[in-house]
Amino acid sequence: MTTSVNQTIEITSLGFSRRPQNPVLEAFPKRMVWEDREYTFVEIGMHFLIKKGQELIRLFDVSDGQNDYRLKCDSSNHWTLVSMRAAA
């Protein structure tokens, strides 16, 4: 069951990767602080890029091994925890 959260979070660590055939490094969240607790992600799932008018929004599906999270980053680098659910 997915729980809607929609709360501001702080990303305290980023990782970087390069896709095959793409020379550009892409950043992804590795650690977040939410409600005074730190979560470290062990799996990075899908990454979506959405254009909303003139704004670009990035969505990340990540997991800490116990729960799955959907994170949103807007074009001003403001991070939001959109939702969470127990990992299968």
N, C-alpha and C positions, 0 to 999 in steps of 0.2 A: 504494500500500500504506500503510495506516494503522499508525503505531507508537504503542503505549500508553506513556505517560510517567508520569503521576500523581505529579508533583513540585510542591512549593510554589514559587510565583513571586512576584515583586513587580511590581505595576502602578505605573508611574511617571508615567503621564499618562492622563487620562480625557477623552473628548469627550462632548458633549451634543447631543441631537436631540429634536425634537418631531414626533410623528406627526400627520398630518392629522386633524382633528376631536378631538384630544386636547391639552388645555392643559398637561399635565404634562411637564416635561423629563425625559428618560430618559438615564442615564449609560451609556457603553460604553467598553471599554478601548481606548486608542490606542497605548500603549507598555508593554512588559514587559521585565524583566530575568530571565534564566534562565541558570544556570551562568555567571555573570559576563559575559554578553553581552546587549546591549540590542537589542530587536527593535521596529520601528515598523510598525504596521499600516496598510495602504493600502486595505484593503477590510474592511467589516463585513458579515457574512452574517446568518444566522439567529440569533435570540435566543430562548431558551426559558426559561420560568419554571415550576419544578417544586415542588410542595408535597410534602414528605416528613415525615409526622407534623405537628408544629408548626413545622418548619423550612422556609424558602423557599430554594431553590437556583436560581441563574441560570446558564445555560450560554450561551456566546457562540461562534460560529464566525467566525473572523477570518483574515486573510491578510496576509503581508508582501510579497506578490508572488512569492515563491519557494516558500513553504510555507504550508499551511493548518493552523490550530491550533484546538483546542477548549479553551476556558477555562471554569473553574467558579468561581463565587463563592458562598460560603455566607452565612448570615444574620449571621455575625460578621465579615464582610468579609475572610475568608481566601480567597486566590486559589490555584488549582491549575491547572497545565497538564495536562489530561487526556490529550490525544493530539496527534499531528502527522502530516502526510503531505505529500508533494511536490505542489505545485500543478499542476493539469492544463494 
